[in-house]
Amino acid sequence: MVQEKNIPQHRRLYEILRKHIIDGIYKEGDLLPSENELCQLYGMTRPTVRQSLSTLANDGYIRKHQGKGSIVHHLPKEIGILSVSGTTSAVGSRNLKTRIIVKPSLIPWSEDFMFPLTELEKESGCIYFERLRLLDNEPIFYDISYIANINLPRITSRQFENRSLFQILREHYHIEIKGGEQRIKAIPASGRISRYLHLGKGQSVLHLERKMGTNNPALFLYSSIFCNTDKYSIFGRF
């Protein structure tokens, strides 16, 4: 397990409070402990606590009410794929499954890759894999991931089935996601995408191309994600 010192304090408190909300310890309409109480309970500064609460508010878990405090909001139905905390964290305890379509393997980078690459990335090779993400057994994301093979020993042999990529990177390689850039557009679904996401032939699908930075300045995560938004919209901070 990753040691707590490797997780920012505001993120640690966010995850604790988010889990308590998802697990029903705090229900819709309940007040969270005050900022002073959270500072005392977790030994954190007021700016740290405020940052955690602001992220909870932005992600739809609480409403900040002047004079009352932080009130638990209904859980968002949307999927937080835009959040740097990752899909698994945003979905929480709902029935999210990950099916591996193509197992992680080391391949050369494509000549016409969607983002410019550094010389180090090109020399290191690409860790490539494909996943299908299902929520309540409904396919919602078809995710193609690309990671430069920079100081990630044995990553291709790790278990990715029903596991969070971000969690694997945190636990085994102390890699934290720091944000990035993305392009979003609607495109007609190809036959393969239609089959995976249970879409009609030629139906529009939301396509995201992402480049995410990490606490290793040389290491970026790239992904090409096809989203079925018939049932769930997407939201989040990026």
SEBA-148576 format. One record per atom (N, C-alpha, C): residue number from 1; y, z, x; atom name; residue in one letter. Coordinates in pm, whole numbers, plus 50000, padded with zeros to 5 digits. Layout:
NUM;Y;Z;X;CA;A
...
***
This chain:
1;49880;50000;50084;N;M
1;50000;50000;50000;CA;M
1;50124;50000;50087;C;M
2;50229;49931;50036;N;V
2;50354;49932;50109;CA;V
2;50419;50069;50099;C;V
3;50475;50114;50208;N;Q
3;50538;50244;50208;CA;Q
3;50671;50237;50136;C;Q
4;50710;50348;50068;N;E
4;50832;50350;49989;CA;E
4;50954;50320;50072;C;E
5;50951;50351;50200;N;K
5;51068;50326;50284;CA;K
5;51097;50178;50296;C;K
6;50996;50092;50265;N;N
6;51017;49948;50273;CA;N
6;51075;49891;50145;C;N
7;51090;49972;50040;N;I
7;51146;49928;49914;CA;I
7;51285;49988;49898;C;I
8;51388;49907;49869;N;P
8;51522;49963;49848;CA;P
8;51520;50071;49740;C;P
9;51603;50173;49759;N;Q
9;51605;50285;49666;CA;Q
9;51637;50241;49524;C;Q
10;51734;50151;49509;N;H
10;51770;50109;49373;CA;H
10;51655;50035;49306;C;H
11;51578;49958;49384;N;R
11;51463;49887;49328;CA;R
11;51352;49984;49291;C;R
12;51332;50088;49372;N;R
12;51229;50188;49341;CA;R
12;51260;50258;49209;C;R
13;51385;50298;49190;N;L
13;51423;50365;49065;CA;L
13;51413;50268;48947;C;L
14;51455;50145;48967;N;Y
14;51443;50043;48862;CA;Y
14;51298;50032;48816;C;Y
15;51205;50022;48911;N;E
15;51064;50004;48876;CA;E
15;51009;50127;48803;C;E
16;51051;50247;48845;N;I
16;51006;50370;48778;CA;I
16;51053;50372;48633;C;I
17;51183;50347;48611;N;L
17;51238;50353;48476;CA;L
17;51184;50240;48389;C;L
18;51172;50120;48448;N;R
18;51116;50009;48372;CA;R
18;50975;50038;48325;C;R
19;50892;50096;48413;N;K
19;50755;50131;48377;CA;K
19;50753;50235;48266;C;K
20;50843;50335;48274;N;H
20;50848;50438;48171;CA;H
20;50887;50378;48036;C;H
21;50975;50278;48036;N;I
21;51013;50212;47911;CA;I
21;50896;50131;47855;C;I
22;50832;50050;47942;N;I
22;50720;49967;47898;CA;I
22;50605;50053;47847;C;I
23;50579;50167;47913;N;D
23;50467;50254;47875;CA;D
23;50499;50341;47753;C;D
24;50624;50333;47702;N;G
24;50657;50407;47580;CA;G
24;50703;50549;47602;C;G
25;50722;50588;47729;N;I
25;50775;50722;47753;CA;I
25;50917;50731;47697;C;I
26;50994;50625;47717;N;Y
26;51124;50610;47651;CA;Y
26;51109;50496;47551;C;Y
27;51137;50524;47423;N;K
27;51123;50424;47319;CA;K
27;51259;50367;47282;C;K
28;51257;50257;47205;N;E
28;51382;50194;47163;CA;E
28;51472;50296;47093;C;E
29;51596;50302;47138;N;G
29;51693;50396;47082;CA;G
29;51704;50526;47158;C;G
30;51606;50554;47246;N;D
30;51612;50677;47326;CA;D
30;51721;50667;47433;C;D
31;51775;50782;47470;N;L
31;51867;50791;47582;CA;L
31;51790;50816;47711;C;L
32;51822;50742;47815;N;L
32;51769;50775;47947;CA;L
32;51841;50899;48000;C;L
33;51785;50968;48099;N;P
33;51859;51078;48163;CA;P
33;51993;51028;48214;C;P
34;52090;51118;48222;N;S
34;52223;51081;48268;CA;S
34;52221;51042;48415;C;S
35;52328;50980;48461;N;E
35;52338;50944;48602;CA;E
35;52324;51066;48691;C;E
36;52390;51176;48653;N;N
36;52379;51300;48733;CA;N
36;52235;51350;48738;C;N
37;52167;51345;48623;N;E
37;52028;51393;48619;CA;E
37;51937;51305;48705;C;E
38;51958;51172;48700;N;L
38;51877;51082;48781;CA;L
38;51904;51103;48930;C;L
39;52030;51128;48965;N;C
39;52064;51157;49105;CA;C
39;51989;51280;49154;C;C
40;51989;51385;49072;N;Q
40;51923;51510;49112;CA;Q
40;51772;51495;49114;C;Q
41;51719;51424;49013;N;L
41;51574;51413;49000;CA;L
41;51513;51332;49114;C;L
42;51581;51223;49156;N;Y
42;51522;51132;49255;CA;Y
42;51591;51140;49391;C;Y
43;51689;51229;49405;N;G
43;51756;51246;49534;CA;G
43;51831;51122;49578;C;G
44;51895;51054;49483;N;M
44;51966;50930;49513;CA;M
44;52115;50946;49486;C;M
45;52194;50860;49545;N;T
45;52338;50864;49526;CA;T
45;52375;50799;49393;C;T
46;52496;50828;49345;N;R
46;52541;50771;49218;CA;R
46;52549;50617;49224;C;R
47;52602;50556;49333;N;P
47;52603;50409;49338;CA;P
47;52463;50349;49329;C;P
48;52365;50414;49391;N;T
48;52227;50364;49385;CA;T
48;52175;50369;49243;C;T
49;52197;50482;49175;N;V
49;52152;50498;49036;CA;V
49;52221;50395;48947;C;V
50;52350;50376;48966;N;R
50;52424;50280;48884;CA;R
50;52372;50137;48904;C;R
51;52335;50104;49028;N;Q
51;52282;49971;49055;CA;Q
51;52149;49951;48980;C;Q
52;52064;50054;48980;N;S
52;51937;50046;48908;CA;S
52;51960;50027;48759;C;S
53;52053;50105;48702;N;L
53;52080;50096;48559;CA;L
53;52143;49963;48522;C;L
54;52228;49910;48609;N;S
54;52289;49779;48583;CA;S
54;52183;49670;48579;C;S
55;52085;49678;48670;N;T
55;51978;49578;48671;CA;T
55;51892;49590;48545;C;T
56;51863;49713;48502;N;L
56;51788;49733;48377;CA;L
56;51863;49674;48259;C;L
57;51996;49692;48258;N;A
57;52078;49637;48149;CA;A
57;52077;49485;48153;C;A
58;52092;49427;48272;N;N
58;52093;49281;48285;CA;N
58;51959;49219;48247;C;N
59;51850;49294;48270;N;D
59;51717;49244;48237;CA;D
59;51676;49275;48093;C;D
60;51766;49339;48016;N;G
60;51742;49357;47873;CA;G
60;51670;49483;47832;C;G
61;51650;49578;47924;N;Y
61;51575;49699;47890;CA;Y
61;51662;49810;47832;C;Y
62;51789;49813;47865;N;I
62;51878;49918;47814;CA;I
62;52012;49856;47776;C;I
63;52089;49930;47695;N;R
63;52229;49900;47669;CA;R
63;52310;50019;47719;C;R
64;52417;49993;47789;N;K
64;52503;50100;47839;CA;K
64;52614;50122;47737;C;K
65;52616;50241;47677;N;H
65;52708;50273;47569;CA;H
65;52810;50375;47619;C;H
66;52939;50335;47616;N;Q
66;53046;50424;47664;CA;Q
66;53043;50556;47588;C;Q
67;53039;50664;47662;N;G
67;53042;50797;47602;CA;G
67;52906;50853;47565;C;G
68;52802;50766;47562;N;K
68;52667;50813;47527;CA;K
68;52571;50805;47646;C;K
69;52578;50694;47718;N;G
69;52488;50677;47831;CA;G
69;52407;50550;47817;C;G
70;52286;50551;47871;N;S
70;52199;50433;47873;CA;S
70;52096;50446;47762;C;S
71;52100;50351;47667;N;I
71;52013;50354;47550;CA;I
71;51907;50246;47564;C;I
72;51780;50285;47544;N;V
72;51670;50190;47558;CA;V
72;51681;50084;47450;C;V
73;51673;49958;47494;N;H
73;51681;49842;47407;CA;H
73;51539;49794;47380;C;H
74;51522;49708;47278;N;H
74;51389;49650;47256;CA;H
74;51351;49566;47377;C;H
75;51222;49563;47406;N;L
75;51175;49488;47522;CA;L
75;51199;49340;47501;C;L
76;51249;49271;47602;N;P
76;51275;49127;47586;CA;P
76;51145;49050;47568;C;P
77;51148;48955;47476;N;K
77;51031;48868;47456;CA;K
77;51028;48760;47563;C;K
78;51144;48729;47621;N;E
78;51151;48624;47720;CA;E
78;51079;48663;47848;C;E
79;51060;48566;47935;N;I
79;50988;48585;48060;CA;I
79;51086;48577;48176;C;I
80;51081;48676;48262;N;G
80;51181;48686;48369;CA;G
80;51148;48608;48493;C;G
81;51118;48480;48478;N;I
81;51083;48400;48595;CA;I
81;51205;48377;48684;C;I
82;51326;48394;48631;N;L
82;51446;48375;48712;CA;L
82;51480;48497;48794;C;L
83;51407;48605;48775;N;S
83;51440;48730;48843;CA;S
83;51376;48735;48981;C;S
84;51448;48794;49078;N;V
84;51389;48808;49211;CA;V
84;51280;48914;49213;C;V
85;51268;48993;49105;N;S
85;51158;49089;49100;CA;S
85;51025;49020;49070;C;S
86;51029;48894;49024;N;G
86;50907;48818;49001;CA;G
86;50857;48827;48858;C;G
87;50772;48733;48822;N;T
87;50723;48724;48686;CA;T
87;50641;48847;48647;C;T
88;50551;48891;48734;N;T
88;50465;49004;48700;CA;T
88;50546;49129;48671;C;T
89;50647;49157;48753;N;S
89;50731;49273;48731;CA;S
89;50808;49262;48601;C;S
90;50861;49143;48572;N;A
90;50941;49125;48452;CA;A
90;50858;49135;48325;C;A
91;50735;49084;48328;N;V
91;50649;49089;48211;CA;V
91;50596;49229;48188;C;V
92;50572;49304;48295;N;G
92;50526;49442;48282;CA;G
92;50381;49449;48240;C;G
93;50353;49536;48140;N;S
93;50215;49564;48103;CA;S
93;50158;49466;48001;C;S
94;50238;49365;47962;N;R
94;50183;49263;47872;CA;R
94;50071;49186;47941;C;R
95;49994;49114;47863;N;N
95;49869;49057;47910;CA;N
95;49893;48929;47991;C;N
96;49946;48945;48112;N;L
96;49969;48832;48201;CA;L
96;49848;48811;48291;C;L
97;49800;48686;48296;N;K
97;49688;48650;48382;CA;K
97;49729;48535;48472;C;K
98;49667;48531;48589;N;T
98;49691;48423;48684;CA;T
98;49559;48354;48713;C;T
99;49555;48225;48686;N;R
99;49437;48145;48715;CA;R
99;49468;48055;48834;C;R
100;49384;48058;48935;N;I
100;49404;47975;49053;CA;I
100;49350;47835;49027;C;I
101;49438;47735;49037;N;I
101;49398;47596;49019;CA;I
101;49358;47535;49153;C;I
102;49439;47556;49256;N;V
102;49408;47514;49392;CA;V
102;49423;47636;49483;C;V
103;49317;47674;49553;N;K
103;49322;47791;49640;CA;K
103;49418;47770;49757;C;K
104;49477;47880;49808;N;P
104;49569;47866;49922;CA;P
104;49502;47797;50041;C;P
105;49573;47700;50098;N;S
105;49521;47630;50215;CA;S
105;49640;47586;50299;C;S
106;49614;47560;50427;N;L
106;49719;47518;50520;CA;L
106;49718;47367;50531;C;L
107;49833;47306;50498;N;I
107;49845;47160;50500;CA;I
107;49976;47121;50568;C;I
108;49992;46996;50608;N;P
108;50122;46949;50659;CA;P
108;50222;46941;50544;C;P
109;50350;46953;50579;N;W
109;50455;46937;50479;CA;W
109;50467;46791;50440;C;W
110;50502;46766;50315;N;S
110;50528;46630;50269;CA;S
110;50656;46577;50333;C;S
111;50656;46448;50363;N;E
111;50773;46386;50424;CA;E
111;50895;46390;50331;C;E
112;50870;46382;50199;N;D
112;50980;46381;50102;CA;D
112;50987;46513;50026;C;D
113;50975;46626;50100;N;F
113;50976;46757;50037;CA;F
113;51108;46780;49963;C;F
114;51104;46861;49857;N;M
114;51217;46875;49766;CA;M
114;51338;46945;49826;C;M
115;51320;47023;49935;N;F
115;51431;47088;50005;CA;F
115;51423;47053;50154;C;F
116;51538;47050;50223;N;P
116;51535;47030;50369;CA;P
116;51460;47144;50438;C;P
117;51386;47111;50542;N;L
117;51307;47210;50616;CA;L
117;51360;47224;50758;C;L
118;51344;47345;50814;N;T
118;51379;47366;50953;CA;T
118;51268;47311;51042;C;T
119;51299;47294;51171;N;E
119;51197;47248;51265;CA;E
119;51083;47349;51275;C;E
120;51117;47479;51270;N;L
120;51014;47582;51277;CA;L
120;50919;47570;51157;C;L
121;50974;47548;51039;N;E
121;50889;47533;50921;CA;E
121;50796;47413;50936;C;E
122;50851;47301;50981;N;K
122;50769;47180;50996;CA;K
122;50657;47202;51097;C;K
123;50688;47271;51207;N;E
123;50588;47295;51312;CA;E
123;50480;47393;51267;C;E
124;50517;47486;51177;N;S
124;50425;47593;51139;CA;S
124;50324;47552;51033;C;S
125;50353;47443;50961;N;G
125;50264;47401;50853;CA;G
125;50296;47473;50723;C;G
126;50235;47424;50617;N;C
126;50265;47472;50482;CA;C
126;50143;47539;50420;C;C
127;50162;47660;50369;N;I
127;50060;47727;50288;CA;I
127;50081;47681;50144;C;I
128;49984;47610;50089;N;Y
128;49998;47544;49959;CA;Y
128;49895;47599;49861;C;Y
129;49938;47628;49739;N;F
129;49843;47664;49635;CA;F
129;49904;47641;49498;C;F
130;49818;47630;49398;N;E
130;49860;47604;49261;CA;E
130;49803;47713;49169;C;E
131;49888;47760;49077;N;R
131;49846;47866;48984;CA;R
131;49888;47831;48842;C;R
132;49810;47879;48746;N;L
132;49847;47873;48605;CA;L
132;49867;48015;48557;C;L
133;49984;48044;48500;N;R
133;50015;48178;48451;CA;R
133;50003;48178;48299;C;R
134;49926;48273;48246;N;L
134;49902;48281;48103;CA;L
134;49948;48416;48049;C;L
135;50013;48415;47934;N;L
135;50056;48537;47868;CA;L
135;49989;48542;47732;C;L
136;49909;48650;47711;N;D
136;49827;48660;47589;CA;D
136;49744;48533;47570;C;D
137;49687;48486;47682;N;N
137;49599;48370;47687;CA;N
137;49668;48238;47654;C;N
138;49801;48237;47645;N;E
138;49877;48115;47626;CA;E
138;49933;48070;47761;C;E
139;49906;47946;47805;N;P
139;49960;47900;47933;CA;P
139;50111;47883;47924;C;P
140;50184;47947;48016;N;I
140;50331;47940;48012;CA;I
140;50391;47877;48137;C;I
141;50328;47895;48255;N;F
141;50379;47836;48378;CA;F
141;50266;47770;48456;C;F
142;50294;47651;48504;N;Y
142;50210;47588;48605;CA;Y
142;50293;47589;48733;C;Y
143;50249;47662;48832;N;D
143;50330;47699;48948;CA;D
143;50266;47643;49076;C;D
144;50339;47556;49145;N;I
144;50296;47504;49274;CA;I
144;50381;47571;49382;C;I
145;50317;47643;49474;N;S
145;50389;47721;49574;CA;S
145;50370;47664;49713;C;S
146;50477;47675;49793;N;Y
146;50477;47628;49932;CA;Y
146;50543;47737;50018;C;Y
147;50473;47782;50123;N;I
147;50526;47885;50212;CA;I
147;50500;47842;50355;C;I
148;50602;47850;50440;N;A
148;50580;47820;50581;CA;A
148;50485;47922;50642;C;A
149;50395;47876;50725;N;N
149;50294;47963;50786;CA;N
149;50353;48038;50906;C;N
150;50449;48125;50877;N;I
150;50521;48199;50981;CA;I
150;50483;48346;50973;C;I
151;50397;48391;51062;N;N
151;50357;48531;51072;CA;N
151;50302;48584;50940;C;N
152;50211;48508;50881;N;L
152;50142;48550;50758;CA;L
152;49991;48542;50781;C;L
153;49937;48622;50874;N;P
153;49795;48611;50909;CA;P
153;49703;48637;50790;C;P
154;49602;48553;50779;N;R
154;49494;48565;50680;CA;R
154;49542;48556;50535;C;R
155;49661;48503;50512;N;I
155;49709;48498;50374;CA;I
155;49624;48405;50288;C;I
156;49568;48298;50347;N;T
156;49487;48206;50267;CA;T
156;49355;48269;50221;C;T
157;49315;48379;50283;N;S
157;49189;48444;50244;CA;S
157;49210;48560;50146;C;S
158;49333;48586;50109;N;R
158;49361;48698;50018;CA;R
158;49332;48658;49874;C;R
159;49310;48760;49792;N;Q
159;49277;48741;49651;CA;Q
159;49405;48722;49571;C;Q
160;49424;48603;49513;N;F
160;49543;48573;49434;CA;F
160;49515;48572;49284;C;F
161;49390;48574;49246;N;E
161;49356;48574;49103;CA;E
161;49410;48701;49037;C;E
162;49495;48684;48936;N;N
162;49555;48797;48863;CA;N
162;49631;48892;48956;C;N
163;49689;48837;49062;N;R
163;49771;48916;49153;CA;R
163;49909;48854;49163;C;R
164;50007;48936;49190;N;S
164;50144;48891;49209;CA;S
164;50164;48846;49353;C;S
165;50215;48725;49373;N;L
165;50247;48677;49508;CA;L
165;50349;48768;49574;C;L
166;50454;48806;49501;N;F
166;50557;48892;49559;CA;F
166;50497;49026;49602;C;F
167;50405;49080;49522;N;Q
167;50343;49207;49557;CA;Q
167;50256;49194;49682;C;Q
168;50182;49084;49693;N;I
168;50101;49060;49813;CA;I
168;50189;49054;49936;C;I
169;50301;48983;49925;N;L
169;50393;48972;50039;CA;L
169;50453;49107;50075;C;L
170;50487;49188;49974;N;R
170;50542;49322;50003;CA;R
170;50438;49413;50069;C;R
171;50318;49417;50011;N;E
171;50217;49514;50055;CA;E
171;50160;49481;50192;C;E
172;50136;49354;50218;N;H
172;50063;49316;50340;CA;H
172;50153;49265;50452;C;H
173;50273;49218;50417;N;Y
173;50357;49156;50520;CA;Y
173;50500;49211;50522;C;Y
174;50528;49311;50437;N;H
174;50661;49373;50430;CA;H
174;50771;49270;50406;C;H
175;50740;49169;50325;N;I
175;50835;49064;50292;CA;I
175;50898;49094;50157;C;I
176;51031;49100;50152;N;E
176;51105;49121;50028;CA;E
176;51184;48995;49994;C;E
177;51187;48959;49866;N;I
177;51263;48844;49820;CA;I
177;51410;48883;49807;C;I
178;51498;48797;49856;N;K
178;51642;48830;49860;CA;K
178;51727;48738;49772;C;K
179;51669;48645;49701;N;G
179;51748;48552;49621;CA;G
179;51732;48410;49672;C;G
180;51809;48317;49617;N;G
180;51792;48181;49662;CA;G
180;51866;48082;49576;C;G
181;51809;47963;49563;N;E
181;51872;47857;49485;CA;E
181;51765;47784;49408;C;E
182;51807;47716;49300;N;Q
182;51710;47644;49220;CA;Q
182;51776;47531;49143;C;Q
183;51694;47434;49108;N;R
183;51736;47324;49023;CA;R
183;51649;47327;48898;C;R
184;51710;47307;48782;N;I
184;51638;47313;48656;CA;I
184;51669;47188;48574;C;I
185;51566;47124;48522;N;K
185;51587;47010;48434;CA;K
185;51465;46993;48344;C;K
186;51488;46928;48231;N;A
186;51379;46896;48140;CA;A
186;51325;46757;48174;C;A
187;51193;46746;48181;N;I
187;51130;46618;48214;CA;I
187;51011;46595;48119;C;I
188;50968;46470;48101;N;P
188;50846;46446;48023;CA;P
188;50725;46499;48100;C;P
189;50638;46568;48030;N;A
189;50520;46624;48096;CA;A
189;50419;46514;48128;C;A
190;50369;46517;48250;N;S
190;50262;46423;48289;CA;S
190;50133;46464;48217;C;S
191;50033;46377;48229;N;G
191;49905;46408;48165;CA;G
191;49845;46537;48216;C;G
192;49854;46559;48348;N;R
192;49797;46680;48407;CA;R
192;49871;46804;48359;C;R
193;50006;46800;48360;N;I
193;50085;46914;48314;CA;I
193;50058;46940;48166;C;I
194;50048;46834;48086;N;S
194;50020;46849;47943;CA;S
194;49889;46922;47920;C;S
195;49787;46887;47999;N;R
195;49656;46951;47984;CA;R
195;49663;47099;48019;C;R
196;49728;47130;48130;N;Y
196;49734;47270;48173;CA;Y
196;49815;47356;48076;C;Y
197;49926;47304;48025;N;L
197;50016;47383;47941;CA;L
197;49996;47360;47792;C;L
198;49892;47285;47756;N;H
198;49859;47259;47615;CA;H
198;49976;47196;47541;C;H
199;50035;47094;47602;N;L
199;50148;47024;47543;CA;L
199;50104;46887;47493;C;L
200;50181;46832;47397;N;G
200;50154;46697;47351;CA;G
200;50192;46596;47458;C;G
201;50129;46478;47454;N;K
201;50155;46375;47553;CA;K
201;50302;46335;47549;C;K
202;50369;46338;47665;N;G
202;50509;46302;47674;CA;G
202;50606;46408;47627;C;G
203;50556;46524;47584;N;Q
203;50645;46631;47540;CA;Q
203;50727;46682;47658;C;Q
204;50850;46723;47632;N;S
204;50937;46770;47739;CA;S
204;50888;46904;47792;C;S
205;50904;46923;47923;N;V
205;50869;47048;47989;CA;V
205;50985;47086;48080;C;V
206;51011;47214;48093;N;L
206;51118;47260;48181;CA;L
206;51065;47267;48324;C;L
207;51135;47202;48416;N;H
207;51089;47195;48556;CA;H
207;51190;47267;48644;C;H
208;51142;47366;48722;N;L
208;51224;47440;48817;CA;L
208;51178;47409;48958;C;L
209;51274;47377;49045;N;E
209;51248;47366;49189;CA;E
209;51325;47479;49256;C;E
210;51254;47566;49328;N;R
210;51317;47688;49380;CA;R
210;51298;47702;49531;C;R
211;51401;47758;49594;N;K
211;51395;47799;49733;CA;K
211;51443;47944;49737;C;K
212;51355;48035;49782;N;M
212;51387;48177;49780;CA;M
212;51388;48232;49922;C;M
213;51496;48301;49957;N;G
213;51507;48363;50087;CA;G
213;51439;48499;50090;C;G
214;51410;48548;50210;N;T
214;51343;48676;50227;CA;T
214;51414;48758;50335;C;T
215;51364;48879;50357;N;N
215;51421;48963;50463;CA;N
215;51383;48913;50602;C;N
216;51297;48811;50613;N;N
216;51272;48739;50737;CA;N
216;51358;48613;50733;C;N
217;51464;48604;50813;N;P
217;51557;48491;50802;CA;P
217;51491;48354;50819;C;P
218;51375;48349;50883;N;A
218;51309;48220;50906;CA;A
218;51214;48181;50793;C;A
219;51183;48278;50704;N;L
219;51079;48254;50604;CA;L
219;51138;48233;50466;C;L
220;51103;48118;50405;N;F
220;51145;48087;50269;CA;F
220;51021;48057;50184;C;F
221;51033;48088;50055;N;L
221;50930;48053;49959;CA;L
221;50983;47939;49872;C;L
222;50902;47835;49857;N;Y
222;50941;47722;49774;CA;Y
222;50842;47711;49659;C;Y
223;50891;47666;49545;N;S
223;50800;47648;49432;CA;S
223;50851;47538;49340;C;S
224;50756;47471;49280;N;S
224;50781;47372;49176;CA;S
224;50709;47424;49051;C;S
225;50787;47463;48950;N;I
225;50732;47534;48835;CA;I
225;50757;47454;48707;C;I
226;50651;47437;48630;N;F
226;50661;47368;48502;CA;F
226;50641;47473;48392;C;F
227;50736;47482;48300;N;C
227;50740;47592;48203;CA;C
227;50721;47542;48060;C;C
228;50627;47603;47990;N;N
228;50610;47580;47847;CA;N
228;50698;47680;47773;C;N
229;50810;47633;47717;N;T
229;50905;47723;47651;CA;T
229;50895;47717;47498;C;T
230;50783;47666;47446;N;D
230;50768;47660;47301;CA;D
230;50773;47799;47238;C;D
231;50711;47896;47303;N;K
231;50702;48031;47246;CA;K
231;50795;48129;47313;C;K
232;50813;48114;47444;N;Y
232;50895;48208;47521;CA;Y
232;51007;48132;47592;C;Y
233;51128;48186;47582;N;S
233;51235;48135;47667;CA;S
233;51233;48212;47798;C;S
234;51311;48172;47894;N;I
234;51314;48241;48023;CA;I
234;51452;48300;48045;C;I
235;51455;48408;48121;N;F
235;51581;48477;48145;CA;F
235;51575;48543;48281;C;F
236;51686;48604;48321;N;G
236;51683;48690;48439;CA;G
236;51796;48663;48536;C;G
237;51809;48751;48632;N;R
237;51907;48737;48737;CA;R
237;51840;48668;48856;C;R
238;51916;48591;48929;N;F
238;51860;48517;49043;CA;F
238;51958;48519;49158;C;F
***
